[in-house]
Every structure is written in structure tokens, then in C-alpha cells.
Amino acid sequence: MGAHDDKGVEALLAPGFVSTDVSGQAENAGQMLKEVDALASDPNKTSSTTLVSVSLDANIATVKQRYDMKTVKTAPDGSKRNIELVTLSTDKWLNSNGVWLIQATTTEQLDYYINGQLAVHKVASAP
């Protein structure tokens, strides 16, 4: 995704893939890829993903993860701001003839920090 390699990302997506954000808005694969492609390159960005848990039930794997992104942005007054974005999400993977494909991703929590201060906290509503 960071390299904007649509073909590489598409190779990981199951037919009917759906991405749901913390507000409940769902996107299909094409919409998600278009959004990712629109993101500007950020030389200050560092990110990591931590697997919180993985469970397997037949041909479905449920993966809970924590994504942490940090960068530095320039504010309108010219000052530098340390930005951190932390999300918690759950992915559903499908084993299709020996190949694992992501079927759905759902963001359950989003926290946005500016200079270490929590600026935005969103939690998804239960379905």
C-alpha cells in the first residue's frame, strides 16, 4: 500500500473485499485502492503493525491488530507538530485453495494525537 502497488494489493484481496472505517463507512476494493493512491508521499512517516491476536476457524483466520503511524507536519503558523495515529482493527482472511486472501477489514478504534495530546478518539459502534 505504501508503494501504491495496486496490482500487489489486489493480489491479496478476496472477491467482494470490504473495508469498513470507524464511522461505519464501507468501501469496496476499488474505492479503497483509489483512496490509498491519493495519499501523498510522506518522508517523515514511520509506521508499525502489531498483531494482537490470530484465531483460526476452518478456512477463516481472524486477525486483530494495532497500527501505529508517526509523522511530523507543519502547522499553519509554521511550527512543527508531532502527529501520531493509532488504530485497532480486525481483518478476516479466507483460505481459498491454499492461498490466504483478505476478505474484510474493520477499524474499531482510532486515536489521533498532536504533540502527544489526544485530539480525536473514535470507537466504532457495535453492529
LUMMI-702962 format. One record per atom (N, C-alpha, C): residue in three letters; z, x, y. Coordinates in steps of 0.02 Angstrom, whole numbers, plus 50000, padded with zeros to 5 digits. Atoms other than C-alpha are relative to their C-alpha. Layout:
alaZXY...
# end
This chain:
met500005004149941met500005000050000met500005004450063gly499974995749942gly500435014050120gly499345003450015ala500664996949992ala498715021650092ala499454994950014his500485005549989his497875004650120his499455000149946asp500464999750056asp497075006449948asp499984993049967asp500035006950025asp496614988149918asp499824999749926lys500215000250070lys495754991549752lys500575002349954gly499444997650039gly497255001249688gly500554994749995val499495005350000val498454987349740val499764994149958glu500275005750038glu497324973749669glu500045001149925ala499974998550072ala497324982649501ala500694998549971leu499325001450023leu499204979249492leu500184992650003leu499845007149988leu499114960649538leu499744995549945ala500205005050050ala499084946749410ala499594994550035pro500355005749970pro497884932149438pro500514995050025gly499545004949971gly498734919649552gly500615003150033phe499444996649968phe499884932649629phe500224996450064val499735003149940val501044925649764val500565004550028ser499474996449964ser502114934849893ser500344995050046thr499625004849959thr503494924449974thr500505003950043asp499544996449956asp504414930850127asp500674996350006val499325002749995val506224927450175val500024993150032ser500015006749969ser505724912050277ser499684994849954gly500315004750047gly504854904250126gly499254999550005gln500735000049993gln503064907550183gln499695003849942ala500334996950058ala501944911350034ala499305002350020glu500674997249990glu500374922050035glu499695001649932asn500354997950060asn499064924949902asn499825007450007ala500164992950000ala498404942249859ala499575002050060gly500444998349944gly497014942049990gly500365000050066gln499625000349938gln498184936850129gln500485005850006met499534994550000met499474949850080met499655006650015leu500374993749989leu498184963850074leu499755000550071lys500235000049930lys497474958850244lys500575001950047glu499414998549959glu499224959550319glu500195007449994val499834992950011val499574976650242val499485004550034asp500524996149968asp497894983350303asp500065000250076ala499925000449928ala498324977850480ala500575004350027leu499444995949978leu499884988650485leu499755006850024ala500204993549972ala499665003850596ala500355005749963ser499704994050030ser499985021150526ser500595002250044asp499404998049964asp501725027450574asp500245006749973pro499804993350024pro502035046250560pro500765000949996asn499274999550001asn503905043350588asn500324996249943lys499745004550052lys504095031250443lys500195003849936thr499804997950067thr505085035550288thr500254993849965ser499785005950036ser505455023150152ser500185001949928ser499824999150070ser506255021649982ser500124993149970thr499865006150037thr506395008249850thr500485001749944thr499504999050052thr507905007149737thr500004994149953leu499975005450048leu507854997049577leu500734998349989val499325002450007val509434986649571val500124997849928ser499965002150070ser509104978749401ser499314998349974val500615001850035val507734975949274val500214996249937ser499865003850062ser507794962449141ser499344997949969leu500615001550038leu506524958549007leu500114993949957asp499995006050042asp506184941748925asp499304998949974ala500675000450031ala504704942348806ala499515004150042asn500524996549962asn503184946748915asn500114999650076ile499855000449928ile504054944249084ile500575004850016ala499474995749975ala505054957549175ala500194997750070thr499745001849934thr506154952949322thr500315006250030val499774993849969val506454967349442val500294998350068lys499675000849936lys507724966349582lys500025006850033gln500064993549967gln507514979849713gln500244999750073arg499804999249930arg508094986249882arg499505004850032tyr500484995949963tyr506814992950006tyr500335002050066asp499694997449938asp507415003950150asp499475004150037met500504996649959met506215009250289met500335002150065lys499744997549936lys506675020050438lys499435002950040thr500494997149955thr505665024950589thr500315000750069val499794999449930val505805029050775val499454996850041lys500475003649956lys504995017750905lys500195001450072thr499884999249929thr504805019651092thr500104993150031ala499845006349966ala505615005551192ala499594999450064pro500375000949937pro504794998151349pro500235004650056asp499754995549948asp505925009151457asp499895007449984gly500164993250018gly505305024751367gly500515003349954ser499494997150044ser506895027851268ser499794999349927lys500145000250072lys506815031251081lys500524995649966arg499565004350039arg507545018550960arg499925001649926asn500014999250072asn508015021850780asn499984993049969ile500115006550032ile507395007150677ile500115000849926glu499925000250072glu507925002750501glu499884992949976leu500145006550032leu507264988450394leu500225000449928val499765000250069val508154984050232val499854993149972thr500135006450032thr507534970550115thr500245000249927leu499845001050071leu508134963949948leu499494995049974ser500525004450027ser506804956149838ser500015000049924thr500075000750072thr506394950549663thr499264999549983asp500695000150024asp504744954049576asp499994997449929lys500135002250069lys504094945449420lys499365003649977trp500564996350030trp502954956249312trp499824996649934leu500265003150061leu501874949549170leu499655005349959asn500344995450046asn501364959849019asn499404996349971ser500625003250020ser499554954948993ser499605004949956asn500354995750048asn498854963048835asn500185007450009gly499774993149995gly499904978648859gly499985003050070val500044997749930val499614980049048val500484995950042trp499525003549957trp501034975749169trp499684998750067leu500285002149936leu500424965849320leu500534996050037ile499515003749960ile501464959149463ile499744992950014gln500185007149995gln501424940149464gln500254997050066ala499705002849940ala502574936549612ala500525004850028thr499464996449967thr503694944849739thr500314995350050thr499645004449954thr505034935649837thr500535004050037thr499494996649959thr506034943049981thr500584995250011glu499405004249996glu507804936249976glu500445001550060gln499594998249942gln508604945650120gln499645005350040leu500304995249954leu508014955250272leu500515001750054asp499564997649948asp509084965850388asp499625005150042tyr500364995749953tyr508374974450544tyr500505002950048tyr499524996549958tyr509384987450636tyr499645003950055ile500244995949944ile509094995450806ile500595004550020asn499474995149986asn510095011450835asn500644998449963gly499425001250043gly511245006750692gly500334993250009gln499715006649987gln511634989350761gln499564994749968leu500385005450032leu511124974150659leu499724995450054ala500345004349951ala509834964650763ala499764993649969val500255005950035val509144952550633val500285000049929his499775000950069his509904945950472his499734993349976lys500285006150028lys508934933250370lys500114999849925val499905001150071val509334926150199val499584994149981ala500425005450024ala508124915350101ala500434994149978ser499675006050024ser508634897550066ser499884999449925ala500105001250072ala508884892749884ala499434995149991pro500575004650011pro507324884249813pro500234993049982
# end
